[in-house]
Amino acid sequence: MVLIKPATYSTISLPFLRPPPHATHHIQTRKNYRTIFTVTSHRSIKHRSSPHLISFTNVLTTDQRKNMENTIDNSYIVATFFVSLLGFVVLSALRRRISNSVSHSRKTGSGNSSGIRNRSNSTRGEFHSRYGSGDADVIIVGAGVSGAALAYTLGKQGCKIRVIERDLTEPDRIVGELLQPGGYLKLIELGLEDCVEDIDGQRILGYALFKDGKSIKLPYSLENFHSDVSGRSFHNGRFIKKMREKAAVLPNVELEQGTVTSLVEDEGTIRGVQYKTKSGELMQAFAPLTVVCDGCFSNLRRSLCKPQVDVPSCFVGLVLENCELPYPNHGHVILADPSPILFYPISSSEIRCLVDIPGQKLPSLGNGDMAKYLKTIVAPQVPRELHDAFIAAIDSRNLKTMPNRTMPASPVRTPGALLLGDAFNMRHPLTGGGMTVALSDIVVLRDLLKPLPDFTDADSLTKYLESFYTLRKPMASTINTLAGALYKVFSASPDQAMMEMREACFDYLRLGGACSSGPVGLLSGLNPSPIWLVLHFFAVAVYGFGRLLLPLPTPKRLWIGVRLILGASGIIFPIIKAEGVRHMFFPASVPTYYRAPAKKASQ
């Protein structure tokens, strides 16, 4: 380490020169004295009273004074130049050290009480020697749906993949259990369609909507697809286990159990990760590209994006047994009070029930408040075919809760790293679109990385991959916006205008034809079109406004209609703003849309 010593300076005190009385009539002399005053006035003033200095100055000729002044001026110019140069070198060194320290501290996760940072710097010489050995082409943090699918996809393309997962045992979750038909098509594109086989998964052919004793059947529009194409529902853990097993079969894919504690950064570029092994040993792994997909509770996302996480509600999960759904092979949505209830099959003998409870504060599971809430508030609104099984599931006390998080994608472009999955972007799980978005993102990323022979040029790779954030928008923004808008419309509200909007949405879907197939096509991921989404949403609002004017408009009903339109705008426009208007509706106008691989990489 080079020690930078403080700079030392010497001070030269020059006398203050006062013009002699007999020389005051010389204009040129006065100018010369003013020049000397300007240069030396900041020096020691105590020399003013020194008579011998004054008398010495008086005997100088005009030429001598000029020579002395020029010498002083030249000395100051030369000295100023060298001092400035030295100061520039010192400040540059200090600025480099400070900027690295500030950049590192800003990226540190504030919520980690143990003081472990999200990024860590390594000694430069030691780091480059280790990095040169190359542990892998890509390090993937997390082996959930996104991580396992990406590992298999890139491994199949010949990349050396290293996956580090906190827990490689079979997960047990109450979400990530329903895959829309659009997501199943992406699964086929990735060659992973067999992962939904032999896990007792169920085909999903559409949705059924219930409200106040009335119901609507909303089938998927699958006429133009192969007979095998449909939605799928299953146990999340079984599905992930199958994908991990398929990825691990590839010789160039390595799965390791460990907890990633931080990203390793060198001069603004992510070079790898630091992690703890299953035995507690602290290790580091290096690769040109690190993909973070460690789920909704990610402790690394703060380094790679601007997280704006919101928790509008929570799910309470139950498993119903020995019962049949009113509409077999369909997801069921009950427009209950205060918020929707979901039912869908996860095996040949089990039905998942997800009860949405607004807010973050839940009734206590321990003292029986939750069971009481479910039996008194929720059970009366459950379809009669499922009522007894619902009560039995509550009595079994096998209840699980899960916060429903939303987070728009706000990436921070960081060389050497990328976010995927719920660590990157989340929407309300009401529509079951999370896995569809994740698999669609992997298809986009695969196609972008395919023409690159290697990922070693981090800056060029990062610039090229900026197109990923634009190309993913049609699918991601459609499902994200629909999920957020539908949750707000389907939830009960004390506002009469919003209750009219809820009623209008139900009746709009009952009209059939394009009024039902259009929204279902958006929901299923088969027709990801943000423009059609906005058109259908405001068609519902206009339909509700028109109904209020029949048979005769009144001032009160007209005012409710105006509030309905304003409320609809207040629901969808903030979601669109968060997604990005230009990227969502005009992606072809974004320069990164046309970005091509760097010439060096393509060669």
Beta strands, then each sheet from edge to edge (+ up, - down):
strand 1: 119-121
strand 2: 138-141
strand 3: 161-165
strand 4: 178-179
strand 5: 202-204
strand 6: 206-211
strand 7: 214-219
strand 8: 231-233
strand 9: 253-266
strand 10: 269-277
strand 11: 282-286
strand 12: 289-292
strand 13: 310-321
strand 14: 331-334
strand 15: 341-345
strand 16: 350-358
strand 17: 400-406
strand 18: 417-419
sheet 1: 1+ 9+ 3+ 2+ 12+ 18+
sheet 2: 1+ 9+ 10- 11+
sheet 3: 4+ 8- 5+
sheet 4: 7+ 6- 14- 15+ 16- 13+ 17-
end
